[in-house]
Structure formats: C-alpha cells, structure tokens
Amino acid sequence: MRTYFTKYPQKIDFSRWPDPIDGLPEKLERADVILLTHHHMDHCKSVTVNRLKDADTLVMAPKRCIKELGKAINVVASGDEITFGNIKIKAVDAYNTEQGSSTKKVHHKGIGVGYLITIGGKTIYHAGDTDFIPEMLEFGDVDVALLPIGGTFTMDIQEAVDAAIAIKPEIVIPMHYLKADSEEFKENVDARSNIKVVPLQIGEVYLVRY
C-alpha cells in the first residue's frame, strides 16, 4: 500500500487555495482506491483526483465533494462500508469538539469522515480532520493510525498523543501539520507507550506489509 503526503498552506487564503497535488512525484501510478475525507479545497480537488484515477478507480468521498468532483463518486457517510476486491473500507466520524484543542471549529459532525481500511488482516485508520473523539475508542484493533497534529483546524500535538494512546496502534503516522513539530509528537508518544512513530516527509513512502 502506498500513501502520498502533500503539503498544507501556511496561511489560509480562500481566494488562493493551493493545489493538493503539489509535492507529489511527477510520475504517479494509477490509484486503485482514492479516499477523500471532506470537501475543503486542500483535500478535495478534481485536478488531483483526475491525475490519479482511471475508469476502474474507486473514489469515495462525502456528499459535499460532489460539487468539485461531480456525481461519478461513491458518496459515503459515517458508518458506510464498501468492499473492493480484498479491501474493506469503512467511513467513520471526523469532527471538531467543543472541548478539543482545535481553535477553529469548522469540521462539524456529519460533514467529513475518516476511514478504517482493512486489507490482509491489517487495519489502517486515516483520521481525517478531527479532534480526539469518543468514536475512536470503538474501532477495535488498529495496526496503523494516521493522526492530525497541527492544531487550529484539528487536534494539536498533545491531544493527538492522547488519541494515539487510546487507539493503541502498532504504528502512528503524524499528518496535517506545518508548524507543529512531528519530533515533539514522537517524543511524547515514546515517553508514554511502545507505539512506533513514523514522521514522513513530503513524497516519502511508507510501506505497510501484510
């Protein structure tokens, strides 16, 4: 399984959204599955999706992505499950909470999603844009968790550490950050658990073997 990470804008300017594909390799393999967590333009952009997909690609996204991507997608909400070959994908909740560390509560419950992806007996959790939410405690065994740590629109480092400890994955990959320090996240997780933390650079690949 191959995951690409792209950069996020340092300053949010609604008149000049960055292209999410910035930072990806020039040559990309066709994606079998594309999972979009929500409709914000730094996460859901047709030019990016079109570069990665062909007629056989499964594209899953919440309803609000239709405006950008058109109706030729599999619209999902929390709780929906799709089996694609030997891959089982479940959409799960992703949202900001009143008590969460996010300072801009723009992710309301029922709008965006995260994903639980199970393949070859391994489960990968992509949290999407979210705070630490109670639903995370109900996921069961998770092998790899991708958690946002940037604060502002998502949970910050300390809240993400708490989430990682609660979820108990074997591996956690920090994401959705610019100024936040992934090494600080790693140090805090290391101090409280045996979870392996894998910070990635833009374009770096981490293979999950199954």
C-alpha positions as CSV (number, residue, x, y, z in Angstrom):
1,M,0.0,0.0,0.0
2,R,1.4,3.4,-1.0
3,T,0.5,6.7,0.6
4,Y,1.5,10.1,-0.7
5,F,1.6,13.2,1.6
6,T,1.2,16.7,0.2
7,K,1.9,20.0,1.9
8,Y,-0.6,22.3,3.5
9,P,-0.7,26.1,3.2
10,Q,0.9,28.2,5.9
11,K,-1.7,30.9,5.5
12,I,-5.3,30.1,4.7
13,D,-6.5,32.4,1.9
14,F,-9.9,31.4,0.4
15,S,-9.1,33.2,-2.8
16,R,-5.9,31.2,-3.4
17,W,-6.2,27.6,-2.4
18,P,-3.1,25.5,-3.1
19,D,-3.3,22.5,-5.4
20,P,-3.2,19.4,-3.1
21,I,-1.1,17.6,-5.8
22,D,1.8,20.0,-5.2
23,G,4.7,17.9,-3.7
24,L,3.8,14.6,-5.4
25,P,6.2,12.9,-7.8
26,E,6.0,13.8,-11.5
27,K,5.1,10.2,-12.5
28,L,2.3,8.6,-10.5
29,E,0.9,5.1,-10.5
30,R,-2.8,4.8,-11.1
31,A,-4.6,4.5,-7.8
32,D,-7.0,1.6,-7.2
33,V,-8.8,3.5,-4.5
34,I,-9.0,7.2,-3.7
35,L,-10.4,8.2,-0.3
36,L,-11.4,11.8,0.3
37,T,-12.2,12.9,3.9
38,H,-14.0,16.2,3.3
39,H,-14.8,19.0,0.8
40,H,-12.2,21.6,1.6
41,M,-10.2,22.5,-1.4
42,D,-6.8,21.5,0.1
43,H,-8.3,18.0,0.4
44,C,-10.7,17.6,-2.5
45,K,-9.7,18.9,-5.9
46,S,-10.7,17.4,-9.3
47,V,-7.3,18.0,-10.9
48,T,-5.6,15.9,-8.3
49,V,-8.2,13.1,-8.4
50,N,-8.1,13.0,-12.2
51,R,-4.3,12.6,-12.2
52,L,-4.6,9.6,-10.0
53,K,-7.6,7.7,-11.3
54,D,-8.9,5.9,-14.3
55,A,-12.3,4.3,-15.2
56,D,-11.7,1.4,-12.7
57,T,-10.6,3.5,-9.7
58,L,-12.9,3.5,-6.7
59,V,-13.4,7.1,-5.5
60,M,-15.0,7.5,-2.1
61,A,-16.0,10.9,-0.7
62,P,-18.6,12.7,1.5
63,K,-21.6,14.3,-0.2
64,R,-20.2,17.8,-0.3
65,C,-17.4,16.7,-2.6
66,I,-19.9,16.3,-5.4
67,K,-19.7,20.0,-6.2
68,E,-16.0,19.7,-7.0
69,L,-15.8,16.1,-8.3
70,G,-19.2,15.5,-9.9
71,K,-21.5,12.6,-9.3
72,A,-19.2,9.9,-10.5
73,I,-18.1,9.1,-7.0
74,N,-19.2,6.7,-4.2
75,V,-20.8,9.1,-1.7
76,V,-20.2,7.9,1.9
77,A,-21.2,9.0,5.4
78,S,-20.0,7.7,8.7
79,G,-20.9,4.0,9.1
80,D,-20.9,3.2,5.4
81,E,-18.8,0.2,4.3
82,I,-17.6,-0.8,0.9
83,T,-15.6,-4.0,-0.1
84,F,-13.4,-3.5,-3.1
85,G,-11.6,-6.7,-4.0
86,N,-9.7,-7.8,-0.9
87,I,-10.0,-4.3,0.7
88,K,-12.7,-3.4,3.2
89,I,-13.3,0.3,3.8
90,K,-15.5,1.8,6.5
91,A,-16.2,5.5,6.8
92,V,-16.1,6.8,10.4
93,D,-16.8,10.1,12.1
94,A,-14.4,13.0,12.0
95,Y,-15.2,16.3,13.6
96,N,-14.2,19.1,16.0
97,T,-15.5,19.1,19.6
98,E,-16.1,22.0,22.0
99,Q,-13.5,20.7,24.4
100,G,-11.0,19.7,21.7
101,S,-7.8,21.7,21.2
102,S,-8.7,22.9,17.7
103,T,-9.2,26.6,17.7
104,K,-11.3,26.9,14.6
105,K,-14.3,24.6,14.8
106,V,-15.0,24.3,11.1
107,H,-15.4,20.5,11.0
108,H,-19.0,19.7,12.1
109,K,-20.2,16.2,12.9
110,G,-21.8,14.6,9.9
111,I,-19.9,16.5,7.2
112,G,-16.5,14.9,6.9
113,V,-15.2,11.4,7.6
114,G,-12.2,9.3,8.4
115,Y,-11.6,5.8,7.2
116,L,-10.8,2.4,8.5
117,I,-9.1,0.4,5.8
118,T,-8.7,-3.4,6.3
119,I,-6.5,-5.5,3.9
120,G,-4.7,-8.7,4.5
121,G,-5.6,-8.7,8.2
122,K,-4.2,-5.2,8.8
123,T,-6.3,-2.2,9.7
124,I,-5.2,1.3,8.8
125,Y,-7.1,4.3,10.3
126,H,-7.0,7.6,8.5
127,A,-8.5,10.1,10.9
128,G,-9.2,12.9,8.5
129,D,-9.6,16.4,10.0
130,T,-10.8,15.8,13.6
131,D,-10.2,16.2,17.3
132,F,-9.9,13.3,19.6
133,I,-13.5,12.0,19.6
134,P,-15.2,9.2,21.6
135,E,-15.8,7.1,18.5
136,M,-12.1,6.4,18.3
137,L,-12.5,4.2,21.3
138,E,-14.9,1.9,19.5
139,F,-12.7,1.0,16.5
140,G,-11.2,-2.2,17.9
141,D,-7.7,-3.3,16.7
142,V,-5.9,-0.7,14.6
143,D,-2.4,-1.5,13.2
144,V,-1.6,1.9,11.7
145,A,-3.1,5.2,12.6
146,L,-2.7,8.4,10.7
147,L,-3.5,11.3,13.0
148,P,-3.5,15.1,12.5
149,I,-1.3,17.0,14.9
150,G,-1.4,20.6,13.6
151,G,-3.9,22.2,15.9
152,T,-6.1,25.1,14.6
153,F,-8.5,23.0,12.4
154,T,-7.6,19.7,14.1
155,M,-6.3,18.3,17.4
156,D,-2.9,19.6,18.5
157,I,0.2,17.5,19.4
158,Q,-0.9,16.8,23.0
159,E,-4.4,15.8,22.1
160,A,-3.1,13.6,19.2
161,V,-0.8,11.9,21.7
162,D,-3.8,11.2,23.9
163,A,-5.7,9.8,20.8
164,A,-2.8,7.6,19.9
165,I,-2.5,6.2,23.4
166,A,-6.3,5.5,23.4
167,I,-6.4,3.9,19.9
168,K,-3.3,1.7,20.6
169,P,-2.0,1.2,17.1
170,E,1.3,-0.5,16.4
171,I,2.4,2.4,14.3
172,V,1.2,6.0,14.2
173,I,2.0,8.5,11.4
174,P,1.5,12.2,12.2
175,M,-0.1,14.3,9.5
176,H,-1.8,17.6,8.7
177,Y,0.8,19.9,10.2
178,L,3.1,22.7,9.1
179,K,4.4,24.5,12.1
180,A,3.8,21.7,14.6
181,D,6.8,19.6,15.4
182,S,6.5,15.9,14.5
183,E,9.5,15.1,16.6
184,E,7.8,16.6,19.6
185,F,4.9,14.3,18.9
186,K,7.2,11.4,18.6
187,E,9.0,12.2,21.9
188,N,5.7,12.4,23.8
189,V,4.3,9.2,22.3
190,D,7.6,7.4,23.0
191,A,7.5,8.6,26.6
192,R,4.1,7.1,27.2
193,S,3.9,4.0,25.1
194,N,5.6,1.5,22.9
195,I,3.8,2.7,19.7
196,K,6.2,3.2,16.8
197,V,6.0,6.8,15.4
198,V,6.9,7.3,11.8
199,P,7.1,11.0,10.7
200,L,7.2,11.3,6.9
201,Q,8.5,14.0,4.6
202,I,6.5,15.2,1.5
203,G,6.6,12.5,-1.1
204,E,8.1,9.9,1.3
205,V,6.6,6.4,1.1
206,Y,5.9,4.1,4.0
207,L,5.0,0.5,3.1
208,V,2.6,-1.4,5.2
209,R,3.3,-5.1,4.8
210,Y,0.6,-7.7,5.1
